[in-house]
Amino acid sequence: MIEVRSEDEIRRMERAGEIVARTLEALKEMVAPGVSTMDLEDRAEAVIAEAGGKPAFKGYRGYPAIICSSVNDQVVHGIPSKKRVLREGDIVSIDLGVVYDGFYGDAALTVPVGNVDPEVQRLLDVTKQALAVALPEAREGARVSDIGHAVQSYVESEGFSVVRHFVGHGIGKKLHEEPQVPNFGKPGSGQRLKSGMTLAIEPMVNAGGFDVKVLDDGWTAVTADGSLSAHFEHTVLVTADGGRPLTIKKD
């Protein structure tokens, strides 16, 4: 059963989402050569605490950190470390969840470290645009698979591939709820969407093939062929007119 949120629940999710957005903005501004991924972790902890939220990832299924910081060929679930120092030309994906007043927000972005090659920047631009392409499909009466089809069609038309092993998900009172929201597939199948449903839509795009493998730490997923990977995500409210991001900073 996929829950439809009340207006009060949506407001609480918006508050959680705003904390996520503000934290990600602070981390994005920090990204530079010489910064470690643990520096990002420490900053996230401070921003979330100041806003009155709680980290959603730390301790979830045993995950040891507040953020996921995935560098270069790391797709998702990279664990922050003092030893992982960002270098000029790297890219780093930062994934973050927050719980506030009983409801969750979850979002991600990928940031270039200093100057990157034009083709690397294109990977980031295409992945971010894939999320934008998905939003109109998160509308009343559409099917879950319509979202993934839109992402896959756009990404593959640009010469990249979408990860199959990890998918988006429902979100609300729990970090992960039904339904699963793949970034691939044929249109017109899966759960029919209703206004008030909330989804975490998160294209993960590889410069090479879509296969991934998990490292010995049991968490960090990397591309099987060593190619770069990018990740963008919003928590989204299904409406009659398409998906409305809830993980955004308000003025």
DRENZATOR-127087 format. One record per atom (N, C-alpha, C): x, y, z. Coordinates in steps of 0.05 Angstrom, whole numbers, padded with zeros to 5 digits, always signed. Layout:
<nodes>
XYZ;...
</nodes>
This chain:
<nodes>
+00017-00024+00000;+00000+00000+00000;+00018+00025+00000;+00013+00043-00019;+00027+00068-00020;+00010+00090-00008;+00020+00103+00013;+00004+00122+00027;+00002+00149+00012;-00021+00161+00015;-00025+00189+00005;-00023+00207+00029;-00006+00228+00027;-00001+00245+00050;-00022+00266+00053;-00027+00273+00079;-00045+00295+00085;-00029+00321+00082;-00044+00344+00082;-00030+00370+00080;-00011+00374+00102;-00018+00366+00126;+00000+00369+00149;+00025+00352+00145;+00022+00328+00136;+00045+00310+00131;+00063+00322+00110;+00052+00333+00089;+00068+00345+00068;+00083+00369+00078;+00071+00385+00096;+00086+00407+00107;+00110+00397+00124;+00106+00376+00138;+00128+00365+00154;+00150+00354+00136;+00142+00342+00114;+00162+00332+00095;+00177+00355+00081;+00163+00377+00076;+00176+00400+00065;+00197+00411+00084;+00191+00410+00110;+00210+00420+00130;+00235+00402+00130;+00231+00376+00130;+00253+00357+00129;+00269+00362+00103;+00254+00366+00081;+00267+00370+00055;+00283+00395+00054;+00274+00416+00068;+00289+00441+00068;+00315+00438+00083;+00315+00423+00105;+00339+00418+00119;+00359+00403+00102;+00349+00383+00087;+00366+00369+00068;+00379+00388+00048;+00362+00405+00036;+00371+00423+00016;+00392+00443+00026;+00387+00454+00050;+00406+00472+00062;+00433+00459+00068;+00431+00434+00077;+00456+00420+00083;+00471+00414+00058;+00458+00405+00038;+00472+00399+00012;+00484+00424+00001;+00470+00446+00003;+00481+00472-00007;+00507+00479+00008;+00507+00475+00034;+00531+00481+00050;+00554+00463+00042;+00548+00437+00037;+00569+00419+00029;+00579+00425+00001;+00561+00432-00017;+00569+00439-00044;+00589+00462-00044;+00584+00482-00027;+00602+00505-00025;+00629+00497-00013;+00630+00476+00002;+00655+00467+00014;+00673+00452-00005;+00661+00439-00025;+00676+00421-00043;+00698+00436-00057;+00723+00427-00053;+00747+00439-00065;+00770+00420-00062;+00790+00423-00079;+00814+00406-00075;+00825+00409-00047;+00833+00387-00034;+00844+00387-00008;+00824+00382+00015;+00798+00383+00008;+00777+00377+00028;+00773+00347+00029;+00771+00335+00053;+00766+00307+00055;+00736+00302+00056;+00728+00278+00050;+00700+00271+00052;+00691+00270+00081;+00709+00267+00100;+00702+00269+00128;+00696+00298+00136;+00710+00316+00123;+00704+00345+00128;+00675+00350+00120;+00666+00339+00098;+00638+00342+00090;+00619+00330+00110;+00626+00306+00120;+00610+00292+00140;+00607+00310+00165;+00629+00321+00175;+00628+00338+00199;+00611+00362+00195;+00612+00375+00172;+00596+00398+00166;+00567+00391+00165;+00561+00368+00153;+00533+00359+00151;+00521+00355+00179;+00536+00343+00197;+00527+00339+00224;+00520+00365+00238;+00537+00385+00234;+00532+00411+00247;+00508+00425+00236;+00504+00425+00209;+00482+00439+00197;+00455+00426+00205;+00454+00400+00204;+00430+00386+00211;+00422+00391+00240;+00442+00390+00258;+00436+00394+00286;+00426+00422+00291;+00438+00442+00278;+00430+00470+00281;+00401+00474+00272;+00393+00459+00252;+00366+00462+00241;+00345+00446+00256;+00354+00430+00275;+00335+00414+00291;+00327+00388+00279;+00341+00379+00259;+00335+00353+00246;+00353+00331+00258;+00348+00307+00248;+00365+00284+00255;+00374+00270+00230;+00399+00261+00229;+00409+00246+00206;+00392+00221+00202;+00386+00215+00177;+00369+00192+00171;+00386+00167+00165;+00411+00171+00155;+00426+00148+00145;+00443+00134+00167;+00453+00150+00186;+00472+00138+00205;+00458+00117+00222;+00468+00093+00221;+00456+00070+00236;+00434+00056+00220;+00426+00067+00197;+00405+00054+00181;+00417+00029+00168;+00406+00006+00176;+00416-00020+00167;+00447-00023+00171;+00456-00008+00192;+00485-00010+00199;+00503+00010+00185;+00492+00028+00169;+00509+00047+00155;+00523+00065+00175;+00549+00070+00172;+00564+00083+00194;+00566+00113+00193;+00553+00127+00174;+00557+00156+00171;+00531+00171+00166;+00534+00197+00166;+00511+00215+00162;+00505+00219+00132;+00527+00222+00116;+00524+00226+00087;+00536+00202+00073;+00529+00199+00048;+00543+00181+00029;+00559+00200+00011;+00585+00195+00010;+00603+00212-00007;+00617+00194-00027;+00608+00195-00051;+00618+00175-00071;+00634+00190-00093;+00659+00183-00095;+00678+00198-00111;+00685+00183-00137;+00683+00197-00159;+00691+00187-00186;+00675+00162-00195;+00688+00138-00193;+00674+00114-00202;+00656+00102-00181;+00655+00114-00157;+00636+00105-00137;+00608+00115-00144;+00590+00097-00144;+00562+00103-00153;+00546+00114-00130;+00544+00098-00108;+00529+00106-00084;+00542+00093-00060;+00534+00103-00036;+00541+00092-00010;+00570+00093-00003;+00585+00112-00015;+00613+00116-00007;+00614+00127+00021;+00631+00115+00038;+00633+00122+00066;+00654+00145+00070;+00646+00167+00083;+00665+00188+00088;+00690+00179+00103;+00713+00191+00096;+00738+00183+00108;+00758+00207+00108;+00774+00210+00129;+00795+00230+00129;+00816+00225+00107;+00818+00200+00100;+00838+00192+00080;+00829+00198+00051;+00803+00202+00047;+00794+00208+00020;+00793+00238+00016;+00815+00248+00005;+00818+00277+00000;+00812+00283-00029;+00794+00303-00033;+00786+00310-00060;+00808+00323-00075;+00810+00317-00101;+00831+00328-00118;+00819+00343-00142;+00834+00361-00153;+00825+00376-00176;+00817+00356-00198;+00793+00360-00210;+00784+00343-00231;+00766+00320-00222;+00765+00315-00196;+00747+00294-00185;+00718+00303-00188;+00700+00285-00184;+00672+00291-00179;+00663+00276-00154;+00645+00288-00138;+00636+00275-00114;+00606+00277-00112;+00593+00254-00109;+00564+00252-00105;+00559+00252-00075;+00541+00270-00066;+00534+00271-00038;+00505+00265-00035;+00499+00244-00020;+00471+00235-00015;+00466+00239+00015;+00442+00250+00021;+00436+00257+00049;+00406+00254+00055;+00401+00243+00078;+00374+00240+00088;+00371+00253+00115;+00347+00265+00120;+00341+00278+00146;+00313+00270+00155;+00310+00265+00181;+00283+00261+00192;+00277+00285+00210;+00252+00295+00207;+00243+00318+00222;+00214+00314+00229;+00208+00315+00255;+00180+00313+00264;+00167+00288+00252;+00182+00266+00251;+00171+00240+00243;+00170+00235+00213;+00180+00253+00196;+00180+00249+00167;+00207+00254+00155;+00211+00241+00132;+00238+00240+00120;+00240+00257+00095;+00264+00267+00090;+00272+00279+00065;+00298+00266+00056;+00302+00264+00030;+00325+00250+00018;+00332+00262-00008;+00357+00270-00012;+00365+00282-00037;+00394+00278-00042;+00403+00282-00066;+00431+00279-00073;+00438+00297-00096;+00464+00303-00098;+00475+00318-00121;+00503+00310-00125;+00514+00316-00149;+00542+00310-00156;+00555+00336-00163;+00579+00340-00151;+00593+00366-00152;+00620+00362-00165;+00628+00379-00184;+00656+00378-00194;+00675+00390-00174;+00699+00379-00172;+00719+00389-00155;+00738+00406-00172;+00736+00432-00169;+00752+00450-00186;+00743+00447-00215;+00762+00447-00233;+00756+00445-00262;+00756+00416-00270;+00736+00408-00286;+00734+00381-00296;+00733+00382-00327;+00739+00359-00339;+00738+00358-00368;+00710+00363-00378;+00706+00374-00402;+00680+00379-00412;+00662+00354-00413;+00673+00331-00419;+00656+00307-00420;+00647+00298-00393;+00663+00304-00373;+00656+00298-00345;+00633+00317-00337;+00636+00342-00344;+00614+00361-00338;+00588+00353-00352;+00591+00342-00376;+00567+00334-00391;+00553+00311-00377;+00569+00293-00365;+00557+00271-00349;+00540+00283-00326;+00551+00302-00312;+00536+00315-00290;+00511+00329-00301;+00514+00343-00323;+00491+00358-00334;+00469+00340-00343;+00476+00318-00356;+00456+00299-00365;+00442+00285-00342;+00457+00278-00321;+00444+00265-00298;+00425+00284-00284;+00433+00309-00281;+00415+00329-00268;+00390+00333-00286;+00394+00334-00312;+00371+00338-00330;+00353+00313-00330;+00365+00290-00326;+00348+00265-00325;+00328+00267-00302;+00337+00279-00280;+00318+00283-00257;+00296+00303-00265;+00303+00324-00280;+00284+00343-00289;+00264+00330-00309;+00274+00312-00326;+00257+00298-00345;+00238+00280-00331;+00246+00269-00308;+00228+00251-00294;+00205+00265-00280;+00208+00289-00272;+00188+00303-00256;+00160+00304-00269;+00158+00311-00294;+00131+00312-00306;+00116+00285-00306;+00132+00263-00304;+00119+00237-00304;+00108+00229-00277;+00116+00243-00256;+00106+00237-00229;+00080+00252-00224;+00060+00244-00239;+00034+00259-00239;+00011+00240-00234;-00010+00251-00225;-00035+00236-00221;-00043+00220-00246;-00047+00194-00242;-00056+00177-00264;-00035+00164-00280;-00010+00173-00277;+00013+00160-00291;+00020+00134-00276;+00038+00119-00288;+00049+00094-00275;+00077+00098-00266;+00085+00083-00246;+00113+00085-00236;+00133+00081-00258;+00128+00063-00276;+00147+00057-00297;+00150+00080-00317;+00131+00098-00318;+00134+00121-00336;+00157+00138-00328;+00163+00139-00302;+00185+00155-00292;+00212+00143-00302;+00215+00117-00297;+00240+00104-00305;+00244+00105-00335;+00222+00101-00350;+00225+00102-00379;+00235+00129-00389;+00225+00150-00377;+00233+00177-00385;+00263+00181-00379;+00272+00172-00356;+00300+00175-00348;+00317+00159-00367;+00311+00133-00371;+00327+00116-00388;+00328+00126-00417;+00306+00134-00428;+00305+00144-00456;+00323+00168-00459;+00322+00187-00441;+00338+00211-00443;+00368+00204-00440;+00375+00190-00419;+00403+00184-00413;+00416+00168-00435;+00402+00148-00445;+00414+00132-00467;+00416+00147-00493;+00398+00166-00497;+00400+00183-00521;+00425+00201-00520;+00436+00205-00496;+00460+00222-00493;+00485+00205-00491;+00482+00178-00494;+00506+00161-00496;+00515+00150-00469;+00500+00154-00448;+00507+00143-00421;+00488+00120-00414;+00492+00109-00390;+00475+00086-00382;+00464+00091-00354;+00441+00080-00348;+00429+00082-00322;+00434+00057-00305;+00440+00061-00280;+00445+00039-00262;+00419+00023-00258;+00421-00003-00259;+00398-00021-00254;+00397-00031-00225;+00420-00033-00212;+00421-00047-00187;+00409-00031-00164;+00409-00005-00166;+00398+00012-00146;+00375+00029-00158;+00355+00034-00142;+00331+00048-00153;+00321+00068-00132;+00303+00086-00142;+00289+00104-00123;+00268+00089-00108;+00252+00104-00092;+00234+00091-00073;+00213+00110-00062;+00192+00099-00051;+00174+00115-00036;+00188+00125-00010;+00177+00146+00001;+00189+00158+00025;+00168+00173+00040;+00170+00175+00066;+00151+00189+00082;+00156+00185+00112;+00140+00167+00124;+00144+00161+00152;+00169+00143+00156;+00177+00130+00135;+00202+00114+00134;+00220+00124+00112;+00245+00119+00114;+00264+00127+00093;+00258+00113+00067;+00253+00087+00069;+00247+00071+00045;+00219+00059+00048;+00201+00066+00030;+00174+00055+00029;+00168+00046+00001;+00145+00033-00002;+00136+00026-00029;+00127+00051-00044;+00130+00052-00070;+00141+00032-00088;+00170+00035-00094;+00183+00015-00105;+00209+00020-00118;+00205+00036-00143;+00224+00054-00148;+00223+00072-00171;+00248+00069-00188;+00249+00049-00206;+00272+00045-00223;+00277+00068-00242;+00301+00071-00251;+00308+00091-00271;+00309+00080-00299;+00294+00058-00303;+00293+00045-00329;+00267+00030-00331;+00261+00020-00355;+00237+00003-00359;+00218+00013-00380;+00198-00003-00385;+00178+00004-00405;+00156+00020-00392;+00144+00038-00407;+00122+00055-00396;+00097+00039-00392;+00079+00050-00375;+00052+00039-00373;+00049+00016-00355;+00068+00011-00337;+00065-00012-00318;+00072-00003-00290;+00066-00020-00271;+00071-00013-00243;+00048+00002-00231;+00052+00010-00206;+00032+00024-00190;+00022+00050-00204;-00005+00054-00204;-00015+00079-00214;-00011+00101-00192;-00002+00124-00201;+00004+00145-00182;-00020+00162-00175;-00021+00172-00150;-00042+00189-00141;-00030+00214-00129;-00044+00237-00132;-00035+00261-00119;-00032+00257-00089;-00010+00267-00078;-00005+00264-00049;+00015+00242-00043;+00021+00224-00062;+00043+00205-00058;+00070+00219-00058;+00089+00208-00044;+00115+00220-00042;+00136+00200-00050;+00154+00207-00068;+00174+00189-00080;+00202+00202-00078;+00222+00185-00075;+00249+00194-00078;+00258+00185-00106;+00261+00204-00125;+00269+00198-00152;+00298+00205-00155;+00315+00185-00164;+00344+00189-00162;+00359+00176-00185;+00360+00189-00208;+00377+00178-00229;+00406+00175-00221;+00416+00151-00227;+00445+00145-00223;+00455+00137-00251;+00474+00152-00261;+00482+00150-00289;+00512+00145-00291;+00519+00125-00307;+00547+00118-00311;+00557+00127-00339;+00582+00136-00340;+00593+00143-00365;+00598+00119-00383;+00601+00096-00371;+00605+00071-00386;+00581+00053-00384;+00586+00027-00378;+00564+00008-00375;+00549+00011-00349;+00526-00002-00347;+00509+00002-00323;+00516-00017-00300;+00533-00037-00305;+00539-00056-00284;+00555-00043-00261;+00550-00053-00236;+00563-00043-00213;+00572-00066-00196;+00590-00061-00177;+00598-00081-00157;+00602-00067-00130;+00599-00082-00109;+00602-00071-00082;+00629-00079-00070;+00642-00060-00059;+00669-00064-00048;+00668-00080-00022;+00691-00087-00012;+00693-00105+00012;+00682-00092+00037;+00679-00065+00037;+00667-00052+00061;+00637-00058+00064;+00626-00071+00043;+00598-00079+00044;+00578-00057+00037;+00588-00033+00031;+00571-00010+00024;+00578+00003-00002;+00603+00010-00006;+00610+00027-00029;+00606+00012-00055;+00588+00023-00072;+00583+00011-00099;+00599+00027-00120;+00613+00013-00137;+00629+00026-00158;+00621+00015-00185;+00627+00029-00206;+00622+00019-00233;+00640-00004-00238;+00629-00025-00251;+00644-00049-00257;+00667-00044-00276;+00664-00024-00294;+00684-00019-00314;+00703+00005-00306;+00699+00016-00282;+00716+00038-00274;+00709+00065-00285;+00686+00067-00299;+00678+00093-00310;+00666+00110-00288;+00664+00136-00294;+00653+00155-00275;+00623+00151-00272;+00613+00160-00249;+00584+00158-00244;+00574+00183-00230;+00549+00191-00236;+00537+00215-00224;+00510+00208-00213;+00500+00224-00194;+00475+00218-00180;+00461+00244-00172;+00436+00247-00179;+00420+00269-00170;+00393+00258-00160;+00382+00271-00139;+00358+00260-00127;+00342+00283-00114;+00316+00281-00115;+00298+00297-00100;+00276+00279-00087;+00267+00287-00064;+00242+00277-00053;+00219+00293-00067;+00200+00279-00078;+00181+00291-00097;+00152+00285-00088;+00135+00305-00089;+00106+00302-00085;+00092+00298-00111;+00077+00277-00114;+00060+00273-00138;+00037+00292-00137;+00033+00306-00159;+00010+00325-00162;-00003+00320-00189;-00025+00334-00194;-00039+00331-00220;-00022+00341-00243;-00003+00359-00237;+00013+00372-00258;+00041+00361-00260;+00047+00340-00244;+00074+00329-00244;+00087+00330-00217;+00112+00321-00215;+00125+00319-00189;+00135+00347-00180;+00130+00352-00155;+00139+00377-00142;+00161+00371-00122;+00186+00379-00126;+00207+00373-00107;+00202+00385-00080;+00206+00369-00059;+00204+00378-00031;+00231+00384-00019;+00252+00374-00031;+00279+00378-00020;+00291+00403-00034;+00279+00426-00028;+00289+00451-00039;+00291+00472-00017;+00309+00491-00021;+00313+00512-00002;+00292+00534-00007;+00278+00543+00013;+00259+00564+00011;+00273+00591+00017;+00263+00612+00005;+00274+00639+00009;+00268+00649+00037;
</nodes>
